[in-house]
């Protein structure tokens, strides 16, 4: 997922939360997994704040800005997810 940073703070978190909610509540899936570059500290923090756990590392699997970086696998099980109530 990529959110344009010019849109301000909170949109990425809200969008990711709603995607996870959709996955578990509407699609009834047991788990969600994603990959993130080890250089992307903001996305790592977001995933961890949602309850995702680091499940593995693909060493030097991504080329970014002239060098190789590790790709990190994160996963979240439905049983470990904490739903958020929204006021729409």
C-alpha positions as CSV (number, residue, x, y, z in Angstrom):
1,X,0.0,0.0,0.0
2,X,1.3,3.4,-0.8
3,X,-0.3,6.6,0.4
4,X,0.8,10.0,-1.0
5,X,2.6,11.8,2.0
6,X,1.2,15.2,0.9
7,X,-2.2,14.0,2.2
8,X,-1.1,14.4,5.8
9,X,-0.9,12.1,8.8
10,X,-3.4,9.4,9.7
11,X,-4.7,8.4,6.2
12,X,-2.3,5.5,5.8
13,X,-3.1,4.2,9.2
14,X,-6.9,4.5,8.7
15,X,-6.7,2.9,5.2
16,X,-4.6,0.0,6.5
17,X,-6.9,-0.5,9.5
18,X,-10.0,-0.6,7.2
19,X,-8.3,-3.1,4.8
20,X,-7.5,-5.4,7.7
21,X,-11.1,-5.0,9.0
22,X,-12.5,-5.8,5.6
23,X,-10.2,-8.9,5.3
24,X,-11.3,-10.4,8.6
25,X,-15.0,-9.2,8.8
26,X,-16.2,-9.2,5.2
27,X,-13.9,-11.8,3.6
28,X,-13.7,-14.0,6.7
29,X,-10.0,-14.8,6.1
30,X,-7.8,-16.2,8.9
31,X,-4.7,-14.2,8.2
32,X,-3.2,-11.2,6.4
33,X,0.4,-11.0,5.3
34,X,2.5,-8.4,3.6
35,X,6.1,-7.5,2.7
36,X,7.8,-4.3,3.5
37,X,11.3,-3.0,2.8
38,X,13.6,-2.9,5.8
39,X,14.3,0.8,5.0
40,X,10.6,1.7,5.4
41,X,10.5,2.4,9.1
42,X,7.2,4.2,8.9
43,X,5.4,1.3,7.3
44,X,7.0,-1.2,9.8
45,X,5.8,0.9,12.7
46,X,2.3,1.0,11.2
47,X,2.2,-2.7,10.7
48,X,3.4,-3.4,14.2
49,X,0.8,-0.9,15.7
50,X,-1.9,-2.9,14.0
51,X,-0.7,-6.1,15.6
52,X,1.3,-7.5,12.7
53,X,4.3,-9.7,13.7
54,X,7.6,-10.1,11.9
55,X,7.5,-13.6,10.4
56,X,10.7,-13.7,8.3
57,X,13.3,-11.8,6.3
58,X,14.2,-12.1,2.6
59,X,17.8,-11.0,2.6
60,X,18.8,-8.4,0.0
61,X,15.6,-9.1,-2.0
62,X,14.8,-5.5,-3.1
63,X,16.8,-3.0,-5.1
64,X,16.0,0.6,-3.8
65,X,17.9,3.8,-4.5
66,X,21.1,2.1,-5.7
67,X,21.4,-0.7,-3.2
68,X,19.9,-4.0,-2.1
69,X,17.7,-4.1,1.0
70,X,16.1,-6.9,3.0
71,X,12.4,-7.5,2.6
72,X,10.5,-8.3,5.8
73,X,7.4,-10.5,5.9
74,X,4.8,-9.5,8.4
75,X,1.6,-11.4,9.3
76,X,-1.5,-11.0,11.4
77,X,-3.9,-13.7,12.5
78,X,-7.6,-12.9,12.9
79,X,-7.4,-14.2,16.5
80,X,-4.7,-11.6,17.3
81,X,-6.5,-8.6,15.7
82,X,-8.1,-5.9,17.8
83,X,-11.1,-4.5,16.0
84,X,-11.6,-0.7,16.1
85,X,-15.1,0.8,16.3
86,X,-15.6,3.6,13.8
87,X,-18.0,6.5,13.9
88,X,-18.9,7.0,10.2
